Amino acid sequence: MPVRRPGPRRPGGPAAGPATGPAGAGPVLRRLSDYAWRLLVVAVAAYLVLTVLGRFHLITLAAFLALVITSVVRPLVDLAGRVVPRPFAVLIGLAVAILVPAGLLALIGETVAADVDRLSREFQGGLDRLEKALEGAPLHLDPSTFDDLQRKVADFVSEHRSTLISTALSGAGRLVEVGTGAALAVFMSVFFLHSGDRMWRWTAAQFPAAAGDRLDRGGRVAWRTFAGYTRGIFVVAATNAVMVGIALYFLDVPLALPLTVLEFFASFVPLVGSPVAMLVASVVALAARGPVIAIVVLLLIVVIGQIEGHLLHPLVMSRAVSLHPVVVAVSVLAGSIAAGVIGAVVAVPLVSVLWAVYADRRGPVEGEETVPGPGTAASVPVGRRR
């Protein structure tokens, strides 16, 4: 019969045998606690960073807008830089980036001002037709309901006139703040376009050699992802806007050009923006052209969503962003809760950049390819995971 040898004794305690029962959870709990406090430290650090960025939100938004301008305008600047000196190429790129939106806004203002009388008549007639349709079968609403609604709206406006005026004045102050942020963004984008790569190399050189190399590589991976996402979403938004504009033009829906521009900017919010813009277009179509045209415009939401999800995103965005639709939806919702519309716009590119940097740091690489920096044509190797 084998003799069981006693295990090594702990100081001041009984022999230490194999972990059984509740004591067996010790290593698991220790590992979980190690992960827990590290995640807690990361969460606190992220919260502090976001708090600081929110405190200086004007500078943060200006820097983000400058990076967007740089990523979109840089191909044009690089192309012009082959013919003219780099400073002149930067001026050409920024001039195009400023004059095209300004000209488009001027065209929209001129279009709306020229057709304001016709539009008001069409809207009034459309509202009258809608009211009569609601009064008939199958709803049979009481005509006094609409009169009560109009009276309540008028009473609300008269009672809250001072609040509405103060809101309008605060909006004017916000407009000045937006103008200041836009000017700062253009100013920053000048230097990003002209010498962004040198600026980044100088920043990475301020750290120790090993940390600086990792920072340089991670920054270039982040820039590649951000620039790819920004250019891709511009292509997707422009394609959606062209399809919507053509459809609204042939359907003879009023305000087709402003609604097209609304679709373009709304497409920058993935999954949510384009349907919301099309809902606005359907309301306009309902008021001006009747329920049949409004239903056709609503059907465009499904058609454009299918084209965007199954054709545009796989062709345009797959190389820059590889996020699951659930992650995109959660990111948009979390960003909108944290910072409203701006947070919804910024959330997906931020998550894409963080994921790209994390994926690049996970392990060894093979099949190296080059990653362009944010300024000139400098690059660093970035490869595929094993």
TACOR-V893557 format. One record per residue. RES is the residue in one letter. SS is DSSP state (2 for helix, 1 for strand, 0 for the rest). NEAR is the number of other ideal C-beta (glycine too) atoms within 8 Angstrom. D_CENTER is the distance of its C-alpha to the mean C-alpha in Angstrom with 2 decimals. Layout:
# TACOR-V893557
res->{RES;RES}
ss->{SS;SS}
near->{NEAR;NEAR}
d_center->{D_CENTER;D_CENTER}
This chain:
# TACOR-V893557
res->{M;P;V;R;R;P;G;P;R;R;P;G;G;P;A;A;G;P;A;T;G;P;A;G;A;G;P;V;L;R;R;L;S;D;Y;A;W;R;L;L;V;V;A;V;A;A;Y;L;V;L;T;V;L;G;R;F;H;L;I;T;L;A;A;F;L;A;L;V;I;T;S;V;V;R;P;L;V;D;L;A;G;R;V;V;P;R;P;F;A;V;L;I;G;L;A;V;A;I;L;V;P;A;G;L;L;A;L;I;G;E;T;V;A;A;D;V;D;R;L;S;R;E;F;Q;G;G;L;D;R;L;E;K;A;L;E;G;A;P;L;H;L;D;P;S;T;F;D;D;L;Q;R;K;V;A;D;F;V;S;E;H;R;S;T;L;I;S;T;A;L;S;G;A;G;R;L;V;E;V;G;T;G;A;A;L;A;V;F;M;S;V;F;F;L;H;S;G;D;R;M;W;R;W;T;A;A;Q;F;P;A;A;A;G;D;R;L;D;R;G;G;R;V;A;W;R;T;F;A;G;Y;T;R;G;I;F;V;V;A;A;T;N;A;V;M;V;G;I;A;L;Y;F;L;D;V;P;L;A;L;P;L;T;V;L;E;F;F;A;S;F;V;P;L;V;G;S;P;V;A;M;L;V;A;S;V;V;A;L;A;A;R;G;P;V;I;A;I;V;V;L;L;L;I;V;V;I;G;Q;I;E;G;H;L;L;H;P;L;V;M;S;R;A;V;S;L;H;P;V;V;V;A;V;S;V;L;A;G;S;I;A;A;G;V;I;G;A;V;V;A;V;P;L;V;S;V;L;W;A;V;Y;A;D;R;R;G;P;V;E;G;E;E;T;V;P;G;P;G;T;A;A;S;V;P;V;G;R;R;R}
ss->{0;0;0;0;0;0;0;0;1;0;0;0;0;0;1;0;0;0;0;0;2;2;2;2;2;2;2;2;2;2;2;2;2;2;2;2;2;2;2;2;2;2;2;2;2;2;2;2;2;2;2;2;2;2;2;0;2;2;2;2;2;2;2;2;2;2;2;2;2;2;2;2;2;2;2;2;2;2;2;2;2;0;0;0;0;2;2;2;2;2;2;2;2;2;2;2;2;2;2;2;2;2;2;2;2;2;2;2;2;2;2;2;2;2;0;2;2;2;2;2;2;2;2;2;2;2;2;2;2;2;2;2;2;2;2;0;0;0;0;0;0;0;2;2;2;2;2;2;2;2;2;2;2;2;2;2;2;2;2;0;2;2;2;2;2;2;2;2;2;2;2;2;2;2;2;2;2;2;2;2;2;2;2;2;2;2;2;2;2;2;2;2;2;2;2;2;2;2;2;2;2;2;2;2;2;0;0;0;2;2;2;2;2;2;2;2;2;2;2;2;2;2;2;2;2;2;2;2;2;2;2;2;2;2;2;2;2;2;2;2;2;2;2;2;2;2;2;2;2;2;0;0;0;0;0;2;2;2;2;2;2;2;2;2;2;2;0;0;0;0;0;0;2;2;2;2;2;2;2;2;2;2;2;2;2;2;2;2;2;0;2;2;2;2;2;2;2;2;2;2;2;2;2;2;2;2;2;2;2;2;2;2;2;2;2;2;2;0;0;0;0;0;0;0;2;2;2;2;2;2;2;2;2;2;2;2;2;2;2;2;2;2;2;2;2;2;2;2;2;2;2;2;2;2;2;2;2;2;2;2;0;0;0;0;1;1;1;1;1;1;1;1;0;0;0;0;0;0;1;1;1;1;1;1;1;0}
near->{2;3;4;4;4;5;7;5;9;8;4;3;6;5;8;8;5;3;6;6;4;4;7;9;7;8;8;8;8;8;8;8;8;8;8;8;8;8;8;8;8;8;8;8;8;8;8;8;8;9;8;8;9;9;6;8;8;10;8;10;11;13;10;9;12;14;12;9;14;13;11;10;14;12;7;10;14;10;7;12;10;5;5;7;6;8;7;9;14;12;8;12;14;14;8;10;11;9;8;8;8;8;8;9;8;8;9;11;8;8;10;11;7;6;9;8;6;8;12;8;8;11;11;8;9;13;9;8;9;10;10;8;8;8;10;7;4;3;7;6;8;5;8;6;8;9;8;8;8;8;8;8;8;8;8;8;9;7;6;8;8;6;7;9;8;8;8;8;8;8;8;8;8;8;8;8;9;8;8;9;12;10;8;12;14;12;8;11;14;10;10;14;14;10;8;14;11;9;11;14;11;8;8;12;7;6;7;5;5;6;8;12;9;9;11;12;11;11;11;15;13;11;12;13;15;13;13;12;14;13;12;12;12;9;10;14;13;9;10;15;13;9;11;16;13;8;10;14;9;6;11;6;15;11;9;10;10;10;16;13;11;11;17;11;9;11;15;8;12;8;8;9;13;14;9;10;14;15;10;10;16;11;9;12;16;13;10;12;12;9;7;7;13;13;8;10;16;10;8;13;12;7;8;13;10;8;10;14;8;7;8;13;11;8;7;9;14;9;4;12;11;4;11;5;7;6;9;12;9;8;13;15;9;10;15;12;6;7;9;6;7;8;13;15;9;11;13;14;11;10;11;14;11;8;10;12;12;8;8;11;7;6;5;4;12;7;6;8;7;8;12;11;15;12;13;8;5;9;9;10;9;13;9;6;7;6}
d_center->{73.42;70.63;70.43;67.04;66.39;64.85;61.42;60.91;61.38;58.81;60.26;61.95;60.86;61.74;61.16;57.56;57.23;54.34;51.44;52.05;51.03;48.57;49.02;47.36;43.94;44.29;42.50;39.70;39.21;39.38;36.69;34.44;35.14;34.34;30.89;30.46;31.24;29.11;26.06;27.03;27.21;23.78;22.34;24.25;23.13;19.41;20.12;22.00;19.39;16.72;19.54;20.42;16.95;16.77;20.26;19.38;16.04;16.96;17.59;14.51;12.22;14.69;14.57;10.82;11.32;14.47;13.03;10.77;14.07;16.06;14.35;14.65;18.06;19.69;21.11;22.80;24.09;25.46;27.15;28.66;29.70;32.15;34.07;33.77;33.40;30.00;29.93;30.63;28.00;25.38;26.73;26.59;22.95;21.91;24.28;22.69;19.14;20.58;23.20;21.30;18.88;21.90;24.14;21.85;21.68;25.44;26.05;24.24;26.30;29.43;28.90;28.40;31.34;33.61;33.12;32.81;36.33;35.97;32.64;34.18;37.15;35.09;32.99;36.18;37.90;35.03;35.00;38.78;38.59;36.04;38.31;41.33;39.59;38.71;42.30;43.69;43.70;42.29;40.76;43.61;41.86;44.15;43.90;44.27;40.88;39.12;41.51;40.79;37.03;37.49;39.85;37.48;34.67;37.18;38.47;35.06;34.34;37.80;37.62;34.24;34.70;34.67;31.48;29.79;31.19;30.02;26.49;26.64;27.98;25.32;22.75;24.72;24.54;20.77;20.91;23.01;20.63;17.73;20.24;21.22;17.76;17.30;20.77;20.13;17.06;19.35;22.10;20.23;18.96;22.66;23.65;20.78;21.78;25.46;25.93;22.74;24.45;27.49;25.57;23.97;27.40;28.98;26.57;27.28;30.98;31.22;31.08;33.90;34.24;32.98;30.04;29.23;29.28;26.95;24.55;24.80;24.20;21.23;19.66;20.24;18.84;15.62;15.60;16.41;13.55;10.94;12.79;13.19;9.61;8.91;12.22;11.87;8.90;11.03;13.97;12.71;11.68;15.03;16.94;15.88;16.77;20.06;21.03;20.43;22.26;25.17;25.53;25.53;27.97;30.42;30.18;31.08;28.44;28.46;25.57;24.39;22.90;20.92;19.68;18.68;16.65;15.06;14.22;12.72;10.24;9.68;8.91;5.41;5.08;6.99;10.57;10.73;9.81;12.48;15.20;14.92;15.40;18.24;19.78;20.08;21.69;24.00;25.15;26.02;27.80;29.65;30.90;31.91;32.83;33.69;32.65;33.18;30.67;28.20;28.66;28.13;24.79;23.86;24.94;22.52;19.67;21.34;22.16;18.79;17.20;19.92;19.57;15.83;16.35;19.70;19.79;16.70;14.61;17.84;18.97;16.00;13.57;16.28;17.45;14.27;12.70;15.21;13.67;15.52;14.10;15.31;13.32;10.04;11.36;12.56;9.47;7.64;11.08;11.74;8.82;9.92;13.44;13.15;11.54;11.10;8.59;7.32;7.19;5.38;2.29;3.96;5.60;5.51;6.22;8.41;10.14;10.65;12.24;14.31;15.51;16.48;18.43;20.05;21.05;22.54;24.59;25.98;29.05;31.01;29.74;31.55;31.13;29.58;27.32;26.07;22.76;22.38;21.73;19.58;22.60;25.44;26.46;27.27;26.29;26.97;27.82;25.39;26.77;26.59;27.47;30.94}
